[in-house]
């Protein structure tokens, strides 16, 4: 293997495994989960359920 090919392989190993697209998908998913949780918290405040304390 030539030195150039070895250098190319070494550079590929240093690249992040998560692509920009994967990062954006994960961020969008986290935002949706956050929004759903906020809606649940708001609903609980507006319509408090029975106390879970015994």
C-alpha positions as CSV (number, residue, x, y, z in Angstrom):
1,X,0.0,0.0,0.0
2,X,1.4,3.4,-0.9
3,X,2.0,6.1,1.7
4,X,-0.8,8.2,0.1
5,X,-3.3,5.4,0.5
6,X,-2.3,4.8,4.1
7,X,-2.7,8.5,4.8
8,X,-6.2,8.5,3.2
9,X,-7.3,5.5,5.3
10,X,-6.0,7.3,8.5
11,X,-8.0,10.4,7.6
12,X,-11.1,8.4,7.1
13,X,-10.7,6.8,10.5
14,X,-10.7,10.3,12.1
15,X,-13.9,11.4,10.4
16,X,-16.9,11.5,12.8
17,X,-19.1,8.4,12.5
18,X,-22.2,10.5,12.7
19,X,-23.0,12.4,9.6
20,X,-24.6,15.8,9.5
21,X,-27.9,14.3,8.3
22,X,-27.9,11.8,11.1
23,X,-27.3,14.6,13.6
24,X,-30.2,16.7,12.1
25,X,-32.5,13.7,12.3
26,X,-31.6,13.1,15.9
27,X,-32.0,16.8,16.8
28,X,-35.5,16.8,15.1
29,X,-36.5,13.7,17.0
30,X,-35.3,15.2,20.3
31,X,-37.3,18.3,19.6
32,X,-40.5,16.3,18.9
33,X,-40.0,14.4,22.1
34,X,-39.5,17.6,24.0
35,X,-42.6,19.2,22.6
36,X,-44.7,16.1,23.4
37,X,-43.4,16.2,27.0
38,X,-44.2,19.9,27.3
39,X,-47.8,19.2,26.1
40,X,-48.1,16.5,28.7
41,X,-46.9,18.8,31.5
42,X,-49.3,21.5,30.4
43,X,-52.2,19.1,30.3
44,X,-51.4,17.8,33.8
45,X,-51.3,21.4,35.1
46,X,-54.7,22.2,33.5
47,X,-56.4,18.9,34.4
48,X,-54.7,17.5,37.5
49,X,-55.3,13.8,37.9
50,X,-55.9,12.0,41.2
51,X,-53.0,12.1,43.6
52,X,-50.8,9.1,43.5
53,X,-49.9,9.5,47.2
54,X,-51.4,7.0,49.6
